[in-house]
Amino acid sequence: MAVISQASGNLSFNPFAGYHIDTAYDEMFHSEGLTRPHYEHLLNRLQSVSIEDLRRSKQEADVSFFNQGITFTVYGKKEGTERIFPHDLLPRIITGAEWRTIEEGLTQRITALNHFLKDLYHERRILRDGVIPGEIIYTCKHFRRQMRGVKVARDVYVSVCGTDLVRLPTGEFVVLEDNLRVPSGVSYMLTSRKVMKQTFPMLFRKCGVRPIEHYSQVLLSTLRSLAPEGRSNPTIVVLTPGVYNSAYFEHAFLARQMGIQLVEGRDLVVHDNLVYIRTTSGLQRVDVIYRRVDDDFLDPLAFRPDSTLGAAGLFNAYRSGNVVLANALGTGVADDKAIYAYVPKIIRYYLGQDPILNNVETYLMADEKERNHVVENLDKYVVKAVGESGGYGMLIGPHSSAEQREEFRLRILQDPRNYIAQPTLALSTAPCFMEDGHIEPRHIDLRPYVLFGEKVTVVPGGLTRVALRKGSLVVNSSQGGGSKDTWVLQD
Amino acid sequence: MGTCMLSRVADSMYWMSRYFERADHCARVLEANYNLMLSPSNVSTEQRWLRIAACLGFQPDASIGDPQLAMIRMTSDTKGRASIVSCISSARENASQVREQISSEMWERLNQLYHETTQSGLRVQSDADPLRLVTTIREGSYRFYGVTDQTMNHDEGWQFIQFGKYMERACAISILLDAHFSAAIPEEDLEWVGLLASCSAFEAYCKVYTADFSPERIAEFLLLNAEFPYTVRYAAERMLAALDAIAEASAVRRPARIERTIGQLRASLAYSHIKDIIAGDIHQFLYGVIEQCWQLHAAVHELYIDYPIESAFEA
């Protein structure tokens, strides 16, 4: 372990001056001035360059992001709504050993959740055995009755998953939420790696960072492995809601990386339960759709009749097994935040194992005792609406006003099934490069991406999201969050 | 099979290109006529703007009597769809739908031009402002066409861009010629020079015929010259070449009536003599060209873009 004050003795400016560690786990420092060994290369690098060099690197990185068009759309603002995703210059580093735990834990979790989904839409053993109350399933708005008895390719419901992990003050990684519908952000992981390789080329070599660039190939072979039987050279497409969707850049990026068509609902034609895309050379049959459109909008005949983002008849073609949708329909029931509380039980029930990655302690507002306790102590808890994501519909107790708490108290009492509460977590912190040239700790989380086709693959890395506002615990990009490159080291 | 082109993408590229060419044409016509208007002439201002309005697809209104107002309306009125700013917006709207398919340089150029024209469109105050705006467009269009040719694969999508651009140009020049030849307005030399300027053809014409302006020669040049890009024949040849390239890339068989239209259009421009055209009915001739262009537009839409799915299964 290195001690900063010694190493930086000959420098006139110490970028870490004023780096204070509080109760949260810090990714880089064991305690003030004492670096964790896997961060030493980074520390040496930071202490051997001037502040101007770092600033220039930061500027170059920003320009590179801008030129690649890595932007996201902010809803509710008029023109000029495209913004560069804020990006921090310093990587977040994870050791090989830490990663092994994460990888095993995520593999276990996605396997169990797939068993769970298959069971829910077929035999419903888990409900009959009383492990989960049926009521909580049937009241979930993402439960799709239409999926009952539908055979899904390879029995894989969730083939692309982005699980949000956070690190507790003890250093333990726990699961904050599962994103089993249409998780996004993987394009930021890939593009930020490309930029960082230009920024710190030698540091990559020294640290032994494991590559992630094969993500798109793995995604393509995952999708290919799901193709309907007998379709030896399947046509695979990415389905996007269109250019106005906030993640359009990512849809286009992935399609380009995989070398497949990016289509919209209006490009699809369903005829005799077969799905085609309309091309200038005529109709071309489609076998697998990596859909980035929510369940509700996929087929106006089966779901929301006002949707123009899907294709009429798509669900019937899907049910007939003529086309595969990834992820399957109805996976949202398993990432409902109330059902999340049961995931440890789900893992034990289907796999007979203890969870490798634990959940965050979660109180169900549908439970009278838990509800009464939370409603009385709203200033200590984070309250979340069960079906929401992206940091919307959330109360962070310690940072809230009395007015907001009263509003949430009423909302909870009105519709208890729709809310859960979790203790306010001190998310781990990592060093971030600030505009004034200082390095300060900011709270972060981690979203690794899991792919499941023939087998489970977790690409060693992920999206580390940063709450760029000092003291903030909200990492969502729509709420002022940014990202960091995530380095997983070889042993 | 990764080379298949989505119909929607082809359609957006086609319209992007047509709207862009329309804005460009509109800028050339306005620039030429604004300049003409500055000199004393037999043609009254009102007659002139009525003719322009007819060529560019504007409904005549009260602004026709006031050149400044008319100019503002035709450059930057966004209530109608025919103004330069509206056409550039439509081109950009279509480009944004296929941003991943065109080159990033194309998008940047178009986007930049959009921001420049909408901003200067808002600021038209002094009498020199409209001319600045049309100059911006003209310069911007050279750049856009340049990067389109140099930064994009010359694949099926590029052919749809060419098809749209030259379709628009062939029709626009035909309409312009028709307005000048069938007009009851007394035509004088200056007006004929204005017609050449509307097609950026003044220098090119002089190289072929010297600065000797006769309506017949001007008609011959703008209609039948095969070497200058702003002539009906050149545009039609390019349009048909793009159409052939599309047919080859998509491997869709064209019905006989389309082949016939293509052949007629090609032959009428390649083998007609200007004396016969003028001695006959030039209006009828130009109208025939426009009509054939429209048939090709409709045929392409039906063959490649919005074909009935039944026909797709018969094949």
Chai-1 contact restraints between the chains, C-beta under 6 A:
chainA,res_idxA,chainB,res_idxB,connection_type,confidence,min_distance_angstrom,max_distance_angstrom,comment,restraint_id
A,V243,B,S96,contact,1.0,0.0,6.0,A-B,restraint_1
A,V243,B,Q97,contact,1.0,0.0,6.0,A-B,restraint_2
A,A252,B,E100,contact,1.0,0.0,6.0,A-B,restraint_3
A,G259,B,G2,contact,1.0,0.0,6.0,A-B,restraint_4
A,D267,B,L6,contact,1.0,0.0,6.0,A-B,restraint_5
A,D267,B,R8,contact,1.0,0.0,6.0,A-B,restraint_6
A,V269,B,I309,contact,1.0,0.0,6.0,A-B,restraint_7
A,H271,B,I309,contact,1.0,0.0,6.0,A-B,restraint_8
A,R278,B,S7,contact,1.0,0.0,6.0,A-B,restraint_9
A,T279,B,C4,contact,1.0,0.0,6.0,A-B,restraint_10
A,T279,B,M5,contact,1.0,0.0,6.0,A-B,restraint_11
A,T279,B,L6,contact,1.0,0.0,6.0,A-B,restraint_12
A,T280,B,M5,contact,1.0,0.0,6.0,A-B,restraint_13
A,T280,B,S7,contact,1.0,0.0,6.0,A-B,restraint_14
A,T280,B,A10,contact,1.0,0.0,6.0,A-B,restraint_15
A,T280,B,S250,contact,1.0,0.0,6.0,A-B,restraint_16
A,T280,B,Y304,contact,1.0,0.0,6.0,A-B,restraint_17
A,S281,B,C4,contact,1.0,0.0,6.0,A-B,restraint_18
A,S281,B,S250,contact,1.0,0.0,6.0,A-B,restraint_19
A,S281,B,A251,contact,1.0,0.0,6.0,A-B,restraint_20
A,G282,B,A312,contact,1.0,0.0,6.0,A-B,restraint_21
A,L283,B,A312,contact,1.0,0.0,6.0,A-B,restraint_22
A,Q284,B,C4,contact,1.0,0.0,6.0,A-B,restraint_23
